[in-house]
Amino acid sequence: MKTRAAIVYSVNEPVAVEDIEVEAPRQGEVMVKIAASGVCHSDLSVVNGTIPMSLPAVLGHEGAGVIADVGPGVESVRPGDAVMLTFVTACGQCHYCTSGRPNLCSKHWRTTPRGTLMDGTCRFHKGEQRFFQMARAGTMSEYTVVGENAVIRVDESTPLDKAALIGCGVMTGVGAVSNTVGVEPGSTVVIIGAGGVGLNVVQGAVLVGAGRIIVVDIVPRKLEFARRFGATDAVDASKEDAVERVLEMTGGEGADYAFEAIGNPTTIAQAFRMVRPGGTAVAIGIAGKDAMVLIPAAMLPYGERRLVGSMYGSARMRVDMPRLLHLYRDGRLKLDELVTRTYTIDQVNDAFADMEAGLNVRGVILFER
């Protein structure tokens, strides 16, 4: 079947949009007609090489759509079902899956080649040319084939352009607050980086009843976005030292929690230096594979500060993602407000340019349904 897809052929080159072929789903797989794909900074990180990936590859890992076909053995969905996608295809059998940590699935992250489906092969091709797919998802394509465990059925009335956002940015940000560290009501929270993930950390902090939510960024427009999503304070790091300012705002003690949502070694270290004794810094953003974080070693034992990582908001995808959709329907989680602009697949390079310029909370690529 033909599908129009956004493809990375070479690092730091414009994304190509081409018609390619997608094969029928095999055992345990499904084909999804994509309705919407979020434009996430992780996609840009594949384009610029920060996230290494075998190329050429179909981009996209934050999506939702309708089941178009199912392979043998698929039982949880059928053609016509509306679904949102998860960018971790949990095997359901490894130590992490069976101990309640499917976001760390061994087969997904370590024992199966990246960019393939769980059997180690690809479904996208053009003649003899095979295409890998980002995060085993490849949602920047009219059609994609993924594992059954990568889709979660939703009610047919669900707006799929909003459900798509739960697949990465919303789950990652909200989950870091509620799952990874369990922020307590009344806590003082700092978020470094007011992009798509950072704003969802803000939402997570609001949901758990944080007392003070301080957002740090260098783009005034993003700081304004953060206030709309519930930030109580904003620090423009282009004008003042962010660590000094946060310490000043907290009476010299520091915050209870600091979340870094950029993936920069310098700002990860800043997050660690912003927390009080007994506080926790959380690294969410993905840095380059050779990047190293330098922190004052004495601050670890003196004050028992912690630095922890958060992958995909420590999600139990089949439990947490429907829960977030419920919060949206209940009016407690902002999804409509996250979408600043929509694009066609042929405008994907414009979407990345707008992201780099800080113009969007989230851009979303829409496909004809």
C-alpha positions in Angstrom: 0.0 0.0 0.0 1.2 3.5 -0.8 1.7 6.0 2.0 3.1 9.5 2.1 5.7 9.8 4.8 8.3 12.2 6.3 11.8 10.6 5.9 15.2 11.4 7.3 17.9 10.3 4.8 20.9 12.2 6.3 21.5 14.1 9.5 21.1 17.9 9.4 19.4 17.8 6.0 15.8 18.8 5.3 13.2 16.1 5.9 12.0 14.5 2.6 8.3 13.9 2.1 7.7 11.1 -0.3 5.3 8.3 -1.4 6.6 4.9 -0.3 5.2 1.5 0.3 4.0 0.0 3.6 3.5 -3.7 3.9 0.6 -5.6 5.5 0.9 -6.3 9.2 2.4 -9.7 10.2 1.8 -11.8 13.3 0.9 -9.6 16.3 1.0 -6.4 14.3 -1.6 -3.8 13.2 -1.8 -1.2 10.5 -2.9 2.2 11.6 -4.3 5.0 9.3 -2.8 7.9 11.1 -5.1 10.9 11.9 -2.6 13.1 13.7 1.1 13.1 14.6 2.6 15.5 17.1 5.8 17.3 16.2 8.0 16.6 19.2 11.5 17.8 19.9 12.7 14.2 19.8 11.8 14.0 16.2 14.1 17.0 15.6 16.7 15.2 17.6 16.7 12.4 15.1 17.0 15.0 12.3 20.0 16.7 13.9 21.6 13.5 15.2 21.3 14.1 18.9 19.3 10.8 19.0 21.2 8.4 16.9 19.2 6.2 14.6 19.7 4.0 11.6 18.8 5.9 8.4 16.8 6.4 6.3 13.9 6.5 8.7 10.3 7.5 8.8 9.8 10.1 11.6 7.1 10.4 14.2 6.4 8.7 17.5 3.4 10.7 18.9 0.3 9.7 17.1 -3.3 8.5 17.0 -5.5 7.0 14.2 -7.8 4.2 13.2 -7.0 0.5 12.8 -6.9 -0.2 9.0 -5.9 -3.9 9.2 -4.7 -6.5 11.7 -2.3 -9.4 11.4 -2.7 -12.9 12.7 -3.1 -13.3 16.4 -4.3 -9.8 17.2 -7.1 -9.8 19.7 -7.2 -6.4 21.5 -8.3 -4.3 18.5 -10.0 -4.7 15.1 -10.4 -2.6 11.9 -12.2 0.6 12.6 -11.1 1.0 16.2 -9.7 4.4 17.2 -6.4 4.1 18.9 -3.6 6.2 20.4 0.0 5.0 20.0 2.7 4.5 22.6 6.3 5.0 21.5 7.5 2.0 23.7 6.3 -1.4 22.4 6.3 -3.4 25.6 6.9 -7.1 25.1 4.9 -8.0 28.2 7.3 -10.8 29.2 10.6 -9.3 30.3 11.6 -8.5 33.9 10.6 -4.8 33.5 7.2 -5.6 31.9 6.2 -8.2 34.5 7.4 -6.0 37.4 5.2 -3.0 36.4 7.8 -1.0 34.5 6.9 -1.5 30.9 8.5 1.8 29.9 11.9 0.1 30.4 11.0 -3.0 28.4 14.3 -4.9 27.7 13.1 -6.1 24.3 12.1 -2.6 23.1 15.2 -0.8 24.4 18.1 -3.3 24.3 17.6 -6.6 22.5 15.8 -5.7 19.3 17.4 -3.4 16.7 16.2 0.2 17.0 14.0 1.4 14.1 12.5 -2.0 13.4 9.4 -3.8 14.6 9.8 -6.4 17.4 10.8 -9.2 15.0 13.8 -7.1 13.8 12.4 -6.3 10.4 10.9 -3.2 8.7 7.5 -2.6 6.9 8.4 0.5 4.9 10.1 0.3 1.6 10.6 1.9 -1.8 11.8 -0.6 -4.3 14.8 -2.3 -2.7 15.3 0.6 -0.2 14.1 -0.2 3.3 13.1 2.5 5.8 13.4 2.2 9.6 10.7 3.8 11.7 11.3 6.1 14.7 10.5 4.4 18.0 9.0 1.5 16.2 6.1 3.9 15.4 6.7 6.0 12.3 3.6 8.2 12.9 4.6 10.9 10.3 3.1 8.7 7.6 -0.4 8.3 6.3 -0.3 4.6 7.3 2.1 2.8 9.6 2.5 -0.8 10.9 3.2 -1.3 14.6 3.0 -4.0 17.2 -0.3 -4.7 18.8 1.1 -3.6 22.2 1.9 -0.2 20.7 -1.8 0.8 20.3 -4.4 1.6 23.0 -8.0 1.6 22.0 -10.0 4.8 22.7 -13.7 5.7 22.4 -14.6 6.6 18.8 -15.7 10.0 19.9 -12.2 10.9 21.1 -10.6 13.8 19.2 -7.6 12.0 17.8 -5.5 15.1 17.3 -5.6 15.5 21.1 -5.2 11.8 21.9 -2.0 11.8 19.8 -0.4 14.2 22.3 -0.7 11.8 25.2 1.5 9.3 23.3 4.7 11.3 24.2 4.8 14.8 25.5 1.8 14.7 27.9 2.7 11.2 29.3 6.3 12.1 29.7 5.7 15.4 31.5 2.8 14.5 33.7 4.2 11.1 34.5 7.6 12.5 35.6 5.7 14.4 38.4 3.2 11.7 39.5 5.0 8.5 38.7 8.7 9.0 38.7 9.0 11.0 42.0 5.5 11.4 43.3 5.5 15.1 44.0 3.6 15.9 47.2 0.9 18.5 47.5 2.3 21.9 48.6 5.8 21.2 47.1 7.9 23.8 45.4 8.7 22.6 41.9 11.1 24.1 39.3 10.8 23.2 35.6 13.7 24.1 33.3 12.5 24.3 29.7 9.0 25.4 28.8 8.6 23.3 25.6 6.0 20.6 25.0 7.3 18.3 27.7 8.1 21.1 30.2 4.6 22.5 30.0 3.2 19.1 30.8 5.5 18.9 33.8 3.7 22.1 34.8 0.4 20.4 34.2 1.5 17.5 36.3 2.5 19.8 39.2 -0.9 21.5 39.0 -2.7 18.2 39.1 -0.9 17.0 42.2 -1.4 20.3 44.0 2.1 21.7 44.1 2.3 24.9 46.1 4.7 26.8 43.9 5.6 26.1 40.3 8.7 28.0 39.0 9.5 27.8 35.3 12.8 28.7 33.8 13.4 29.4 30.1 15.2 31.9 27.8 12.3 32.6 25.6 9.7 35.1 27.0 6.9 33.6 24.8 7.5 30.2 26.4 7.4 31.7 29.9 4.0 33.2 29.0 2.8 29.8 27.8 3.9 28.3 31.1 1.8 30.8 33.1 -1.2 29.8 31.1 -0.7 26.2 32.1 -0.4 27.0 35.8 3.1 28.3 36.5 3.2 30.6 39.5 6.6 32.2 38.8 8.8 32.6 35.7 12.6 33.1 35.5 14.1 34.4 32.3 17.5 32.7 32.2 18.7 35.0 29.4 18.6 37.9 31.9 19.7 36.4 35.2 21.4 33.4 36.8 18.7 30.9 37.1 20.2 29.0 40.0 20.8 32.1 42.0 17.3 33.4 41.3 15.6 30.1 42.3 17.6 30.0 45.5 16.7 33.6 46.2 13.0 32.8 45.6 13.1 29.9 48.0 14.8 31.6 50.9 18.2 30.1 50.1 17.0 26.6 50.6 16.1 25.5 47.0 13.1 23.7 45.6 11.7 20.3 46.6 11.9 19.1 43.0 13.6 20.4 39.9 12.8 18.9 36.5 15.0 19.4 33.4 13.1 19.1 30.2 15.7 20.1 27.6 18.4 17.4 27.6 21.4 19.8 28.1 24.2 18.8 30.5 24.5 22.3 31.8 20.8 22.7 32.7 20.7 19.2 34.2 23.5 20.3 36.6 21.6 23.5 37.2 18.5 21.5 38.2 20.6 19.6 40.7 22.0 22.8 42.2 18.4 24.2 42.5 17.1 21.6 45.0 17.1 21.8 48.7 18.7 19.2 51.1 16.6 16.1 50.7 15.4 17.4 47.3 15.3 15.6 43.9 16.4 16.7 40.5 14.8 14.8 37.6 16.4 14.6 34.1 13.7 14.1 31.5 15.3 15.6 28.3 17.4 13.4 26.1 21.0 14.5 25.8 23.6 13.4 23.2 25.0 9.9 23.9 28.5 11.3 24.7 27.2 14.2 26.8 28.4 14.2 30.5 26.9 16.0 33.5 29.2 17.7 36.0 27.7 18.2 39.5 29.3 19.1 42.8 30.0 15.6 44.3 29.8 16.8 47.9 26.2 17.9 47.4 25.1 14.3 47.1 26.0 13.2 50.6 25.7 16.6 52.2 22.0 17.2 52.1 21.1 13.9 50.5 20.1 15.4 47.3 19.2 13.0 44.5 19.5 13.1 40.7 17.2 10.7 38.9 16.2 10.0 35.3 12.6 9.7 34.0 11.9 7.8 30.8 8.4 8.3 29.4 7.1 9.5 32.7 7.7 6.0 34.3 4.5 5.1 32.4 2.4 2.0 32.6 1.1 2.8 29.3 -2.2 0.8 29.3 -3.1 2.2 32.7 -1.7 5.8 32.6 -2.5 6.9 29.1 -6.3 6.2 29.3 -6.2 7.9 32.7 -4.8 11.0 31.2 -7.5 11.0 28.5 -10.1 10.7 31.3 -8.6 13.8 33.0 -8.8 15.7 29.7 -12.5 14.7 29.3 -13.0 15.8 32.9 -11.6 19.3 32.2 -8.6 18.8 34.4 -5.9 18.3 31.8 -5.3 20.9 29.0 -4.9 19.2 25.6 -6.7 21.7 23.3 -4.5 24.5 24.5 -1.3 22.5 23.7 -2.0 22.7 19.9 -0.7 26.0 18.6 -0.7 25.2 14.9 -1.5 22.3 12.6 0.3 21.3 9.4 0.0 18.9 6.5 2.7 16.3 6.1 4.2 18.4 3.2 4.8 21.2 5.7 6.8 19.1 8.1 10.0 21.2 7.6 8.0 24.4 8.4 6.8 22.6 11.6 10.4 22.0 12.7 11.4 25.6 11.9 8.5 26.9 14.0 9.6 24.6 16.8 13.1 25.8 16.8 11.9 29.4 16.7 9.8 28.8 19.9 6.6 29.7 18.1 4.5 26.6 19.1 3.6 24.8 22.3 2.9 21.8 20.0 2.6 21.6 16.3 0.5 18.8 15.0 0.5 17.2 11.6 -3.0 16.3 10.4 -3.9 13.7 7.8 -7.1 13.3 5.9 -9.5 10.9 7.6 
